[in-house]
Amino acid sequence: MKHVGFGRFSGLGSPLGLGLAIGLLTVTSANAAGWGSVHKYVKRTGNCAGQEILASYYHSGRRTATGERFDANGNTAAARTWPLGTSLTVTNPHNGRSLSVRINDTGPWGIAYRKGARLDLARGAARRLGMRASQYVCVA
């Protein structure tokens, strides 16, 4: 009998493949709720000396509110709370990583803002902080 597979997904019938598929569905289901359930999964840590605020991150855009080209890998952020040009020290309370970001854009907007996000980091800054999704961060 000849084995008929589905390319790289042919291993899904094995116990390991089945476990990976179930794990992927579980992670996807948790993330699928999006901003509608952010406060169910994302909590304040209480480990901040300064303000602890909900932060998200973004990776697309053309020009910022300051007129400069958006750099998805830069140490920049968008905020409505702080004036353009302000430098903030942002710390991830879960791992202690810290960096300085410059506010060069306005935001967050839409549902992110309505659900409590007050800082929208450039993707590069979020990665350097060790963020994988929206979370509370310490701001000084």
N, C-alpha and C positions, 0 to 999 in steps of 0.2 A: 504494500500500500504506500503510495506516494504522499509525503507530508505537504499539505497546502497551508502556507502561512500568510500572514498579512504584513509582509515586510518587517519592519522593525518592531511591530506590535505582536509578532507571532508568539512571544513568550508570555502573553497574558494568561494562557491556560495553566502555566506553572504556578506553584504556590507563591513564589517570589513575585512573579508578574501580577498575580491577583492581589497580593498585599500592597504592591506599589500602586495599582489602580485604585484600590479602596482608600489608601492614604491620600492620593491626589484628589479624589472626590471629596474627602473630608476637608482638606485644606481649601479647596475651591468653594465648597459650600459655606465655610466660615467667612471667606472673603467676599462672597457673592452678595451678602447683605449690605455691604458698603457703608455709606455714611448713615443709613437708616438705623444701624445698630452699633455705631461706633462707641457709645457710652456703655454698652453691655460688655464689650471686650477690652476697652482702653480705659484704664483708671489712673488717677493721680497716685504718685508714689509717696508724697509727703517728705521726700528727701532733698528738697531744694531750699537753699538759704534765701534766694530771691523769689521771683515769681515762677510759678509752675503753670505753663500754658500748653494748650493743645496745638501741635504743629503737624502740618502736612508737607508734602513736597511735590514739585512739578518739574517737568522736563521739556516743555515745549513753549515756544513763544518767539516773537521776532524782536520787538523793541520793548524796553522797560519804560516805566514812567519817567525815568531820568533821561531818556532818549538814547541810552547805550544799547548795544546789541545784547540780547539775552544769552548768557553763557550757562548752559545746563550743568557744567562741571565746576562752576565757580563757587566761591564762598559768599553767596548773596542770598537775599530773601525778599519776600514781599510781605508787607504788613500795612494795616490801616492805623494801628495803635501808635506807632513811632513815626516820626517825620523821615522823609527821604534823606539819605546820607548818614543816618544814625548807625553806629557800630554797636553790635550786641555780642556778648559772650553767651553762647548757647552750650549747654551741657546735657548730655544724655544721662539721666539719673540711673539707668539700668546698668551702664557699663563704665561711667565716669569719663567718657570721651568728651572733649570740649574743643570748641573753636570759635573764632570771631567771624561774624557775618556782617555784611553791610546791607542796609535796607536800600534797595534801588528800584523797587516796584511797589505797586499797591495791590492789595489782596489779603487774604483769600476772598473769593466771591462765591455766590450761589449757596448750595447746600452745605458746603464745607464751613462757610462762615456761620450759617444758621445753626449748625450743629456744634459750634464753639471753637473752630480752628481760628487762631489769631496770628499765626505765623506760617508762611508758605515758603519753605526752604528750596533752593535750587537742588536738583537731584544729587549733584556732587557733594554738596555740604551734608545732605541727609545721609549719604553713604559713608562719608568720613565719620559721622557721628554714630554710625552703626544702626541707623533706622531702617526697618524693612517695611514699615507701614506708618500710618499716622499714629502719633503717640504724644504723651506729655513730655515736655522738656523744661529744663531750668533756664531762665533768662536773667542775666545781670547786666 
